[in-house]
Amino acid sequence: MKPINVGLLGIGTVGSGTFTVLGRNEAEITRRAGRQILISKVADKNLELARKVTQGKALLTDDAFSIVTDPDIDIVVELIGGCGIAKELVLKAIENGKHVVTANKALVATHGNEIFAAAQKKGVMVAFEAAVAGGIPIIKALREGLTANRIQWIAGIINGTTNFILSEMREKGLSFAEVLKEAQRLGYAEADPTFDIEGVDAAHKLTIMAAIAFGIPMQFDKVHIEGIARLEAADIKYAEQLGYRIKLLGITKRVSANGADAIELRVHPTLIPSRRLIANVEGAMNAVLVHGDAVGATLYYGKGAGAEPTASAVIADLVDVTRMHTADPGHRVPHLAFQPDAVMDTPILPMAEVETRYYLRLSVSDQPGVLADITRILADQHISIDAMIQREPGEGEEQTDIIMLTHLSREKHVDAAILQIEALPVVKSRVTRLRLEELDK
């Protein structure tokens, strides 16, 4: 049978990993796909690098558009990244009747609705397993493995850089700035780590998972995003004393608001009970916890980045597309799990209306009556305290830390309480507020 011809756009870290793994495991992959998958043409601006990786086994070009318009190419693999030229190439490939495989989470999260509509119109597939959590097959699990379930919530450690930083801060008691420098030295963090440490990368991935889990369009612009750059080592230590660990989580939930369904969509540092499996995911590893009504909680764990783990997901998509290449488009697995005409317009719940538990740390004057003033403000906002610790001030110190864990509270009430508490003369710095999730229901 004639091989499936693949055009590869970008042969950097993931592209070279894809080329290498596909060549190394060619016989096994061919047996699974039913025909040979051949990367016959590669586009990259760095032709010297491309020659070194391909070793003469593919035609090379620095013109990516020549691949997406080539009539001999069946599948285009986009590994360039970003939302500029990558979007143009993907849409041009679809226009020319090519199936597309991409690892580009930013592209899928921000332009997926447009891309999937174009693919639906042309009867081609767009596969994007590698866009979320590297080698962990979470897209396939959500879209196919859990298809019998009404997904209730997802909570994921979906950025390895931030998880490495938080793990090192907890284990070594170092500051964020110190660990970030070490992460950059080791190659876990980019020279400009903004997308990772500010939560944007995780928000792209969460957008994609939420769309598949709940049958809603991609809505990256509605994700509440907070990163870890302002997290202090003291809070990691206090959380540990209270039986929790802090992770940057992407969280999406199906909730009822004012009698109607709504979806929570948020990325932020989160306290998790240390006994939970996901709380013990350390280093640069990823993990996604999915709760379905029939199956309960399922945990997916593995490497979320790197050349070969991500290549594993890219090649899995290539095999899927190869198997379904000649199938009637109506019988293929829909891009977002639900049939296109069944995608819902369920609203995203504003962050002010989200209900969860909270960790509050206050630096206050060490004098009588302080706690009474603070608890009165919390009570006025219908916020009750579940646990509290107060650091004993050192000799000569005139202020101390109070740490409180609340019961379930609404974000807007917590915001209002913090404003009032910070206005008290006895409160000596901004209140540190982190959210807390039990992840057991």
Beta strands, then each sheet from edge to edge (+ up, - down):
strand 1: 4-9
strand 2: 37-43
strand 3: 59-61
strand 4: 75-78
strand 5: 99-102
strand 6: 126-127
strand 7: 151-157
strand 8: 224-225
strand 9: 244-257
strand 10: 260-273
strand 11: 285-292
strand 12: 296-303
strand 13: 355-365
strand 14: 385-390
strand 15: 399-406
strand 16: 409-410
strand 17: 432-436
sheet 1: 3+ 2+ 1+ 4+ 5+ 6+
sheet 2: 8+ 10+ 9- 7+ 11- 12+
sheet 3: 8+ 10+ 17+ 13- 15+ 14-
sheet 4: 8+ 10+ 17+ 13- 16+
end
